[in-house]
Amino acid sequence: FDLTALILVQVEGQFLVDVEKALAQYPEVHGVYDITGEFDIGLLVKFRDRASLNAFIKSVLRMPHIKRTVTNVALNVVKEDPRLKL
């Protein structure tokens, strides 16, 4: 899974939790975050290739209550460490 993307999702407010639960079920999704600002959800997702990313975005946009998305593709991974150092 060499392709990493950050996808911002705008949702109809009263359906936020339902949409988050649905998005969390996708195997490509590594993180679902409530965020502040213009968008409601931030997704951290990983894909094998651009075709997989394209199919994922189109699938998400067909979901009810999603207004729009903005996708940011990571060009280089400077640091990626899922371990929390205390």
N, CA, C and O atoms as a MOPAC input file, in Angstrom:
PM7 MOZYME 1SCF
protein

 N      0.85000 1    -1.16900 1     0.00000 1
 C      0.00000 1     0.00000 1     0.00000 1
 C      0.89800 1     1.23600 1     0.00000 1
 O      1.18000 1     1.81900 1     1.04700 1
 N      1.33700 1     1.61700 1    -1.18600 1
 C      2.28900 1     2.72000 1    -1.31800 1
 C      1.64300 1     4.08900 1    -1.43500 1
 O      2.33800 1     5.09900 1    -1.32600 1
 N      0.34100 1     4.15500 1    -1.65100 1
 C     -0.33600 1     5.43000 1    -1.86500 1
 C     -1.11400 1     5.81800 1    -0.60900 1
 O     -2.02500 1     5.11000 1    -0.18000 1
 N     -0.73300 1     6.96000 1    -0.03000 1
 C     -1.39500 1     7.47200 1     1.17300 1
 C     -2.13900 1     8.74000 1     0.80800 1
 O     -1.62900 1     9.58700 1     0.07500 1
 N     -3.36000 1     8.86200 1     1.33200 1
 C     -4.15600 1    10.06900 1     1.06700 1
 C     -4.83300 1    10.54100 1     2.34500 1
 O     -5.17300 1     9.74900 1     3.22400 1
 N     -5.01400 1    11.83000 1     2.41900 1
 C     -5.83200 1    12.45800 1     3.44300 1
 C     -7.06700 1    12.96700 1     2.72600 1
 O     -6.97100 1    13.78200 1     1.80900 1
 N     -8.22100 1    12.48700 1     3.14300 1
 C     -9.46300 1    12.87800 1     2.48700 1
 C    -10.32200 1    13.61800 1     3.50500 1
 O    -10.60800 1    13.10600 1     4.58800 1
 N    -10.72600 1    14.83000 1     3.14000 1
 C    -11.60700 1    15.64200 1     3.96700 1
 C    -13.03000 1    15.46000 1     3.45500 1
 O    -13.27100 1    15.47000 1     2.24800 1
 N    -13.96500 1    15.29600 1     4.38200 1
 C    -15.34300 1    14.98600 1     4.00400 1
 C    -16.28900 1    15.97900 1     4.66600 1
 O    -16.19700 1    16.23600 1     5.86700 1
 N    -17.19200 1    16.53000 1     3.87900 1
 C    -18.24400 1    17.41200 1     4.38800 1
 C    -19.54900 1    16.61900 1     4.42000 1
 O    -19.92800 1    15.98800 1     3.43400 1
 N    -20.23300 1    16.66000 1     5.57400 1
 C    -21.39600 1    15.81200 1     5.81000 1
 C    -22.57800 1    16.66200 1     6.26500 1
 O    -22.39600 1    17.70900 1     6.88600 1
 N    -23.78200 1    16.20700 1     5.95300 1
 C    -24.97900 1    16.81700 1     6.53900 1
 C    -24.91800 1    16.54800 1     8.04000 1
 O    -24.90200 1    15.39300 1     8.46500 1
 N    -24.88500 1    17.61200 1     8.84500 1
 C    -24.57100 1    17.57300 1    10.25700 1
 C    -25.20500 1    16.48500 1    11.09300 1
 O    -24.51300 1    15.81200 1    11.85700 1
 N    -26.48900 1    16.30200 1    10.96600 1
 C    -27.17300 1    15.35000 1    11.84300 1
 C    -26.79800 1    13.90100 1    11.54000 1
 O    -27.15400 1    13.00800 1    12.30800 1
 N    -26.09600 1    13.64900 1    10.44800 1
 C    -25.73400 1    12.29000 1    10.05500 1
 C    -24.24300 1    12.00200 1    10.25100 1
 O    -23.74600 1    10.98200 1     9.77500 1
 N    -23.53700 1    12.87800 1    10.93700 1
 C    -22.09200 1    12.76500 1    11.09100 1
 C    -21.67100 1    11.40700 1    11.66100 1
 O    -20.81600 1    10.74100 1    11.07800 1
 N    -22.23900 1    10.99500 1    12.76000 1
 C    -21.84100 1     9.74400 1    13.41200 1
 C    -22.12900 1     8.54200 1    12.51300 1
 O    -21.31500 1     7.62100 1    12.43400 1
 N    -23.26400 1     8.54400 1    11.84700 1
 C    -23.60300 1     7.44100 1    10.94100 1
 C    -22.60300 1     7.33600 1     9.79600 1
 O    -22.16900 1     6.24000 1     9.44000 1
 N    -22.24300 1     8.46900 1     9.22800 1
 C    -21.28400 1     8.47900 1     8.11400 1
 C    -19.91600 1     8.02000 1     8.60800 1
 O    -19.24300 1     7.24500 1     7.93000 1
 N    -19.50300 1     8.48800 1     9.77500 1
 C    -18.20700 1     8.06600 1    10.32200 1
 C    -18.16300 1     6.55000 1    10.52300 1
 O    -17.16900 1     5.90600 1    10.18600 1
 N    -19.22800 1     5.98600 1    11.06400 1
 C    -19.28100 1     4.53400 1    11.27600 1
 C    -19.19700 1     3.78400 1     9.94700 1
 O    -18.51400 1     2.76400 1     9.85200 1
 N    -19.87900 1     4.27900 1     8.93500 1
 C    -19.84700 1     3.63200 1     7.61800 1
 C    -18.44900 1     3.72000 1     7.00000 1
 O    -17.94900 1     2.73800 1     6.45300 1
 N    -17.82100 1     4.89400 1     7.08700 1
 C    -16.48200 1     5.06000 1     6.52300 1
 C    -15.45400 1     4.19700 1     7.24100 1
 O    -14.52200 1     3.69300 1     6.61400 1
 N    -15.61500 1     4.02300 1     8.53700 1
 C    -14.67400 1     3.22800 1     9.32800 1
 C    -14.67100 1     1.75600 1     8.90600 1
 O    -13.71900 1     1.04000 1     9.21600 1
 N    -15.69900 1     1.29100 1     8.21400 1
 C    -15.79200 1    -0.10700 1     7.80100 1
 C    -14.92700 1    -0.43600 1     6.58100 1
 O    -14.64700 1    -1.60700 1     6.32400 1
 N    -14.50600 1     0.57100 1     5.83500 1
 C    -13.67400 1     0.32100 1     4.65900 1
 C    -12.29200 1    -0.15400 1     5.10000 1
 O    -11.68900 1     0.46500 1     5.97700 1
 N    -11.77400 1    -1.23300 1     4.51700 1
 C    -10.46100 1    -1.73600 1     4.93100 1
 C     -9.30800 1    -0.78100 1     4.61700 1
 O     -8.26100 1    -0.85100 1     5.26200 1
 N     -9.48100 1     0.10000 1     3.64700 1
 C     -8.43100 1     1.06100 1     3.29100 1
 C     -8.27500 1     2.18000 1     4.31000 1
 O     -7.24400 1     2.85000 1     4.35300 1
 N     -9.30200 1     2.38000 1     5.12800 1
 C     -9.31800 1     3.50300 1     6.07200 1
 C     -8.53300 1     3.13400 1     7.32700 1
 O     -8.86000 1     2.17700 1     8.02700 1
 N     -7.49000 1     3.91800 1     7.59200 1
 C     -6.64700 1     3.69500 1     8.76800 1
 C     -6.98500 1     4.64700 1     9.89700 1
 O     -6.60700 1     4.39600 1    11.04200 1
 N     -7.68600 1     5.73400 1     9.60900 1
 C     -8.07800 1     6.67800 1    10.63700 1
 C     -9.28500 1     7.48000 1    10.21800 1
 O     -9.39400 1     7.90800 1     9.06900 1
 N    -10.20400 1     7.68400 1    11.16900 1
 C    -11.38400 1     8.52800 1    10.95900 1
 C    -11.37800 1     9.53800 1    12.08800 1
 O    -11.38200 1     9.16200 1    13.26000 1
 N    -11.36800 1    10.82300 1    11.74600 1
 C    -11.24200 1    11.88600 1    12.74200 1
 C    -12.35300 1    12.91500 1    12.60000 1
 O    -12.66000 1    13.35200 1    11.49100 1
 N    -12.96400 1    13.31000 1    13.73400 1
 C    -13.81700 1    14.50300 1    13.76000 1
 C    -12.86200 1    15.68600 1    13.69500 1
 O    -11.89900 1    15.74700 1    14.45800 1
 N    -13.11700 1    16.61900 1    12.79600 1
 C    -12.21700 1    17.76600 1    12.67600 1
 C    -13.01200 1    19.07200 1    12.69300 1
 O    -14.22100 1    19.08400 1    12.46200 1
 N    -12.31700 1    20.15000 1    12.96600 1
 C    -12.93500 1    21.46700 1    12.94600 1
 C    -12.70200 1    22.11200 1    11.58500 1
 O    -11.86600 1    21.66400 1    10.80000 1
 N    -13.45000 1    23.15900 1    11.32700 1
 C    -13.26300 1    23.91000 1    10.09200 1
 C    -14.34900 1    23.63000 1     9.08200 1
 O    -15.46500 1    23.24700 1     9.43400 1
 N    -14.01400 1    23.82300 1     7.83400 1
 C    -14.97700 1    23.71000 1     6.73500 1
 C    -15.45200 1    22.27100 1     6.52200 1
 O    -16.55600 1    22.04600 1     6.02700 1
 N    -14.62400 1    21.30700 1     6.89600 1
 C    -14.96600 1    19.89500 1     6.72700 1
 C    -15.23500 1    19.26800 1     8.08200 1
 O    -14.82000 1    19.79400 1     9.11500 1
 N    -15.92700 1    18.15100 1     8.07300 1
 C    -16.37800 1    17.50200 1     9.30300 1
 C    -15.56000 1    16.27400 1     9.67900 1
 O    -15.39700 1    15.96400 1    10.86000 1
 N    -15.04600 1    15.57600 1     8.66800 1
 C    -14.32400 1    14.32700 1     8.88700 1
 C    -13.00200 1    14.38000 1     8.13100 1
 O    -12.92600 1    14.88100 1     7.00900 1
 N    -11.97000 1    13.85500 1     8.76800 1
 C    -10.69200 1    13.64000 1     8.10800 1
 C    -10.44000 1    12.14300 1     8.05200 1
 O    -10.57200 1    11.44800 1     9.06000 1
 N    -10.07900 1    11.64900 1     6.88200 1
 C     -9.77000 1    10.22400 1     6.71800 1
 C     -8.31000 1    10.05300 1     6.36000 1
 O     -7.79200 1    10.77600 1     5.50900 1
 N     -7.63900 1     9.11100 1     6.99400 1
 C     -6.30200 1     8.69400 1     6.59800 1
 C     -6.47500 1     7.34700 1     5.91800 1
 O     -6.91100 1     6.38200 1     6.54400 1
 N     -6.13600 1     7.28000 1     4.64600 1
 C     -6.39600 1     6.06900 1     3.86100 1
 C     -5.15200 1     5.64000 1     3.09300 1
 O     -4.29300 1     6.45900 1     2.76700 1
 N     -5.07100 1     4.34900 1     2.81200 1
 C     -3.93300 1     3.78200 1     2.08000 1
 C     -4.45800 1     2.91800 1     0.93900 1
 O     -5.45300 1     2.20800 1     1.08000 1
 N     -3.76100 1     2.99800 1    -0.19600 1
 C     -4.17900 1     2.27800 1    -1.39100 1
 C     -2.98300 1     1.64000 1    -2.07700 1
 O     -1.83900 1     2.05400 1    -1.89300 1
 N     -3.28300 1     0.61600 1    -2.87700 1
 C     -2.24500 1    -0.03800 1    -3.67600 1
 C     -1.87200 1     0.80900 1    -4.90000 1
 O     -0.71700 1     0.83600 1    -5.32300 1
 N     -2.88000 1     1.50100 1    -5.46000 1
 C     -2.63600 1     2.24800 1    -6.68800 1
 C     -3.69600 1     3.34000 1    -6.86800 1
 O     -4.64400 1     3.43700 1    -6.08900 1
 N     -3.51600 1     4.15400 1    -7.90500 1
 C     -4.45500 1     5.25300 1    -8.17700 1
 C     -5.84200 1     4.75000 1    -8.51800 1
 O     -6.83000 1     5.39100 1    -8.16000 1
 N     -5.94200 1     3.64000 1    -9.19000 1
 C     -7.25700 1     3.08700 1    -9.54200 1
 C     -8.05500 1     2.75600 1    -8.28100 1
 O     -9.26300 1     2.98700 1    -8.23500 1
 N     -7.39200 1     2.22100 1    -7.26700 1
 C     -8.06200 1     1.91300 1    -5.99800 1
 C     -8.52400 1     3.18100 1    -5.30000 1
 O     -9.62300 1     3.23000 1    -4.74900 1
 N     -7.67900 1     4.20600 1    -5.32500 1
 C     -8.05200 1     5.50900 1    -4.75200 1
 C     -9.26000 1     6.07700 1    -5.48500 1
 O    -10.20300 1     6.55400 1    -4.85400 1
 N     -9.23500 1     6.02800 1    -6.79200 1
 C    -10.33900 1     6.53500 1    -7.60800 1
 C    -11.64400 1     5.81500 1    -7.28200 1
 O    -12.68200 1     6.45600 1    -7.11700 1
 N    -11.59700 1     4.49200 1    -7.19000 1
 C    -12.79600 1     3.71200 1    -6.87600 1
 C    -13.31200 1     4.04700 1    -5.47400 1
 O    -14.52200 1     4.13900 1    -5.26300 1
 N    -12.40300 1     4.22600 1    -4.52300 1
 C    -12.79600 1     4.56700 1    -3.15700 1
 C    -13.51600 1     5.91000 1    -3.11400 1
 O    -14.58200 1     6.02300 1    -2.50900 1
 N    -12.94400 1     6.92400 1    -3.74900 1
 C    -13.54400 1     8.25900 1    -3.74300 1
 C    -14.93500 1     8.22400 1    -4.37900 1
 O    -15.87700 1     8.82000 1    -3.85700 1
 N    -15.05400 1     7.53700 1    -5.48300 1
 C    -16.36500 1     7.45200 1    -6.14500 1
 C    -17.37800 1     6.72300 1    -5.27300 1
 O    -18.55500 1     7.08200 1    -5.25600 1
 N    -16.93300 1     5.71200 1    -4.55700 1
 C    -17.80900 1     4.99100 1    -3.64000 1
 C    -18.26800 1     5.89200 1    -2.49900 1
 O    -19.44400 1     5.89200 1    -2.13500 1
 N    -17.34300 1     6.65400 1    -1.94200 1
 C    -17.67300 1     7.56900 1    -0.84300 1
 C    -18.65800 1     8.63700 1    -1.31000 1
 O    -19.60100 1     8.96900 1    -0.59200 1
 N    -18.44700 1     9.16700 1    -2.48800 1
 C    -19.32600 1    10.22700 1    -2.98700 1
 C    -20.74700 1     9.73300 1    -3.27800 1
 O    -21.67800 1    10.53500 1    -3.35400 1
 N    -20.91600 1     8.43100 1    -3.43800 1
 C    -22.25800 1     7.86600 1    -3.63900 1
 C    -22.99000 1     7.64200 1    -2.32000 1
 O    -24.19400 1     7.38500 1    -2.32100 1
 N    -22.28600 1     7.73300 1    -1.20600 1
 C    -22.90900 1     7.50700 1     0.09800 1
 C    -23.89200 1     8.63000 1     0.40900 1
 O    -23.64400 1     9.78700 1     0.06900 1
 N    -25.00800 1     8.28800 1     1.05500 1
 C    -25.94800 1     9.34400 1     1.43200 1
 C    -25.34700 1    10.27700 1     2.47100 1
 O    -24.52600 1     9.86700 1     3.29200 1
 N    -25.76300 1    11.52800 1     2.42500 1
 C    -25.43800 1    12.56000 1     3.41200 1
 C    -24.03300 1    13.13800 1     3.27800 1
 O    -23.63300 1    13.96900 1     4.09300 1
 N    -23.27500 1    12.71400 1     2.26300 1
 C    -21.96500 1    13.31700 1     2.02600 1
 C    -22.14400 1    14.42300 1     1.00500 1
 O    -22.64400 1    14.19900 1    -0.09700 1
 N    -21.72500 1    15.62600 1     1.39100 1
 C    -21.86300 1    16.78600 1     0.50800 1
 C    -20.71700 1    16.85400 1    -0.50000 1
 O    -20.94200 1    17.01500 1    -1.69900 1
 N    -19.47500 1    16.72900 1     0.00500 1
 C    -18.32100 1    16.80000 1    -0.89000 1
 C    -17.08100 1    16.29500 1    -0.17800 1
 O    -17.06100 1    16.12400 1     1.04000 1
 N    -16.03800 1    16.05900 1    -0.98100 1
 C    -14.75000 1    15.62100 1    -0.43900 1
 C    -13.64200 1    16.42900 1    -1.08700 1
 O    -13.80700 1    16.99300 1    -2.16900 1
 N    -12.51500 1    16.47200 1    -0.40500 1
 C    -11.27000 1    17.00200 1    -0.96900 1
 C    -10.19300 1    15.98500 1    -0.64400 1
 O    -10.02900 1    15.58100 1     0.50700 1
 N     -9.46500 1    15.57800 1    -1.66600 1
 C     -8.45600 1    14.54300 1    -1.48900 1
 C     -7.06400 1    15.13200 1    -1.65200 1
 O     -6.78700 1    15.85700 1    -2.60800 1
 N     -6.19000 1    14.80600 1    -0.69700 1
 C     -4.79200 1    15.20600 1    -0.73200 1
 C     -3.94900 1    13.93900 1    -0.75700 1
 O     -4.06000 1    13.10200 1     0.13900 1
 N     -3.10700 1    13.79100 1    -1.77400 1
 C     -2.25500 1    12.61700 1    -1.89800 1
 C     -0.86800 1    12.96000 1    -1.36800 1
 O     -0.28500 1    13.98200 1    -1.73000 1
 N     -0.35300 1    12.09300 1    -0.50900 1
 C      0.99300 1    12.28800 1     0.03600 1
 C      2.01900 1    11.97500 1    -1.04900 1
 O      1.97900 1    10.90600 1    -1.65800 1
 N      2.93500 1    12.90800 1    -1.28800 1
 C      3.98200 1    12.69800 1    -2.28000 1
 C      5.16700 1    11.94800 1    -1.68800 1
 O      5.73400 1    11.06500 1    -2.33200 1
 N      5.53900 1    12.29800 1    -0.46500 1
 C      6.63300 1    11.65000 1     0.24600 1
 C      6.22000 1    11.43800 1     1.68600 1
 O      5.53400 1    12.27000 1     2.27900 1
 N      6.64100 1    10.32400 1     2.23900 1
 C      6.39500 1    10.06700 1     3.65100 1
 C      7.67200 1    10.44900 1     4.39700 1
 O      8.70000 1     9.78500 1     4.26400 1
 N      7.59800 1    11.50800 1     5.17100 1
 C      8.74200 1    11.98100 1     5.94600 1
 C      8.85500 1    11.16800 1     7.24000 1
 O      9.94800 1    10.76900 1     7.64200 1
 N      7.71400 1    10.93400 1     7.87800 1
 C      7.67700 1    10.10500 1     9.08500 1
 C      6.30500 1     9.45800 1     9.16300 1
 O      5.27100 1    10.08300 1     8.92800 1
 N      6.34400 1     8.17000 1     9.50700 1
 C      5.09400 1     7.44200 1     9.69900 1
 C      5.37600 1     6.37500 1    10.75600 1
 O      6.02800 1     5.36700 1    10.48200 1
 N      4.88800 1     6.61000 1    11.93100 1
 C      5.14600 1     5.71000 1    13.05400 1
 C      3.88500 1     5.61500 1    13.89300 1
 O      3.55800 1     6.55400 1    14.61900 1
 N      3.16300 1     4.49100 1    13.81000 1
 C      1.90200 1     4.37800 1    14.54000 1
 C      2.07100 1     4.19800 1    16.05300 1
 O      1.09600 1     4.27800 1    16.80100 1
 N      3.29000 1     3.96000 1    16.49700 1
 C      3.52500 1     3.75100 1    17.93000 1
 C      3.49400 1     5.08500 1    18.66000 1
 O      4.03000 1     6.08500 1    18.18400 1
 N      2.86000 1     5.07900 1    19.81400 1
 C      2.80200 1     6.26300 1    20.65500 1
 C      3.90600 1     6.17200 1    21.69300 1
 O      3.93200 1     5.25900 1    22.51900 1
 N      4.80700 1     7.12500 1    21.63700 1
 C      5.91800 1     7.13700 1    22.58200 1
 C      5.55000 1     7.97100 1    23.78900 1
 O      5.31200 1     9.17200 1    23.66500 1
 N      5.50000 1     7.35300 1    24.94600 1
 C      5.15600 1     8.05900 1    26.17400 1
 C      6.38900 1     8.32200 1    27.01100 1
 O      6.29100 1     8.91000 1    28.08800 1

